Amino acid sequence: MTRLIGISGALRRASFNTALLNAAIELAPAGVELVAGSIRGIPLYDGDLEAAEGIPPAAAQLKDQIAAADGLVLFTPEYNNGIPGVFKNAIDWLSRPATDIPRVFGGKPVAICGASPGPYGTLISQTAWLPVLRTLQADTWAGGRLAVARANTLMDAQGKLSDEATRTRLAKFIADFAAYVQARQPAQS
Ligand SMILES: Cc1cc2nc3c(=O)[nH]c(=O)nc-3n(C[C@H](O)[C@H](O)[C@H](O)COP(=O)(O)O)c2cc1C
């Protein structure tokens, strides 16, 4: 079994990126388990808070979930042609203390995708993640791309990703990433 964790970088209930993550969970191929991690409850990064209280429980839990997973998928929104602050803030907490970065992110296969109502589907934000992931010494997967544009037209009345063509693209994206992750795993006897 290959274990992936996906994180949506949005907090709002009707988030297109969370809908994309939920659809990916449904569409993960046999032998691949994709679970949702959450940035909810992670406070704004504050070095004084870290010094006084250590890593907040929500961040510590997410760190352990990522460390235990074989691969990580970021479902990123785009704000003002960049990474939304809430998502970057969460990853900043996950990078603390810096001595723990190798355990959480070191060599970790990471795929990036995203959805937006705009015409480019978070491409600029996805690109903005690259130097962050490089700094964390993650193994950013470059074998596929998924930028879901006009996301508001692809959902049903319940906010679920219903567009079949997009679901097909998403299924291929997850399957291709999982195959990359599996190829890096030691053979199981
Ligand atoms: C402050 C702000 C800035 C935004 N900037 C962009 C942008 O640069 N590019 C884009 O495609 N959408 C932009 N949007 C629209 C978001 O893509 C849209 O709100 C989207 O629904 C957010 O992702 P979510 O559905 O997962 O919450 C922006 C939205 C906000 C609130």
The ligand as an SDF file (V2000), in Angstrom:
LIG
                    3D

 31 33  0  0  0  0  0  0  0  0999 V2000
   -7.2060   37.8210   -1.8110 C   0  0  0  0  0  0  0  0  0  0  0  0
   -7.5370   37.0050   -3.0310 C   0  0  0  0  0  0  0  0  0  0  0  0
   -6.6960   37.0580   -4.1150 C   0  0  0  0  0  0  0  0  0  0  0  0
   -6.9490   36.2640   -5.2390 C   0  0  0  0  0  0  0  0  0  0  0  0
   -6.0660   36.2450   -6.2700 N   0  0  0  0  0  0  0  0  0  0  0  0
   -6.2060   35.3300   -7.2620 C   0  0  0  0  0  0  0  0  0  0  0  0
   -5.1860   35.1390   -8.2440 C   0  0  0  0  0  0  0  0  0  0  0  0
   -4.1580   35.7860   -8.2510 O   0  0  0  0  0  0  0  0  0  0  0  0
   -5.3720   34.1830   -9.1880 N   0  0  0  0  0  0  0  0  0  0  0  0
   -6.5060   33.3980   -9.2230 C   0  0  0  0  0  0  0  0  0  0  0  0
   -6.6200   32.5420  -10.1030 O   0  0  0  0  0  0  0  0  0  0  0  0
   -7.5010   33.5700   -8.3100 N   0  0  0  0  0  0  0  0  0  0  0  0
   -7.3620   34.4940   -7.3260 C   0  0  0  0  0  0  0  0  0  0  0  0
   -8.3360   34.6590   -6.3730 N   0  0  0  0  0  0  0  0  0  0  0  0
   -9.5570   33.8910   -6.4920 C   0  0  0  0  0  0  0  0  0  0  0  0
   -9.3630   32.5330   -5.8770 C   0  0  0  0  0  0  0  0  0  0  0  0
   -8.8160   31.6680   -6.8570 O   0  0  0  0  0  0  0  0  0  0  0  0
  -10.7410   32.0040   -5.4280 C   0  0  0  0  0  0  0  0  0  0  0  0
  -11.1940   32.7840   -4.3350 O   0  0  0  0  0  0  0  0  0  0  0  0
  -10.6800   30.5550   -5.0640 C   0  0  0  0  0  0  0  0  0  0  0  0
  -12.0120   30.1260   -4.8610 O   0  0  0  0  0  0  0  0  0  0  0  0
   -9.8300   30.3030   -3.8210 C   0  0  0  0  0  0  0  0  0  0  0  0
   -9.6070   28.9270   -3.6320 O   0  0  0  0  0  0  0  0  0  0  0  0
  -10.6260   27.9990   -2.8300 P   0  0  0  0  0  0  0  0  0  0  0  0
  -11.8600   27.8660   -3.7010 O   0  0  0  0  0  0  0  0  0  0  0  0
   -9.9320   26.6980   -2.6700 O   0  0  0  0  0  0  0  0  0  0  0  0
  -10.9790   28.6660   -1.5290 O   0  0  0  0  0  0  0  0  0  0  0  0
   -8.1040   35.4510   -5.2620 C   0  0  0  0  0  0  0  0  0  0  0  0
   -8.9630   35.4450   -4.1460 C   0  0  0  0  0  0  0  0  0  0  0  0
   -8.6750   36.1940   -3.0490 C   0  0  0  0  0  0  0  0  0  0  0  0
   -9.5850   36.1160   -1.8390 C   0  0  0  0  0  0  0  0  0  0  0  0
  1  2  1  0
  2  3  1  0
  2 30  2  0
  3  4  2  0
  4  5  1  0
  4 28  1  0
  5  6  2  0
  6  7  1  0
  6 13  1  0
  7  8  2  0
  7  9  1  0
  9 10  1  0
 10 11  2  0
 10 12  1  0
 12 13  2  0
 13 14  1  0
 14 15  1  0
 14 28  1  0
 15 16  1  0
 16 17  1  0
 16 18  1  0
 18 19  1  0
 18 20  1  0
 20 21  1  0
 20 22  1  0
 22 23  1  0
 23 24  1  0
 24 25  2  0
 24 26  1  0
 24 27  1  0
 28 29  2  0
 29 30  1  0
 30 31  1  0
M  END
$$$$
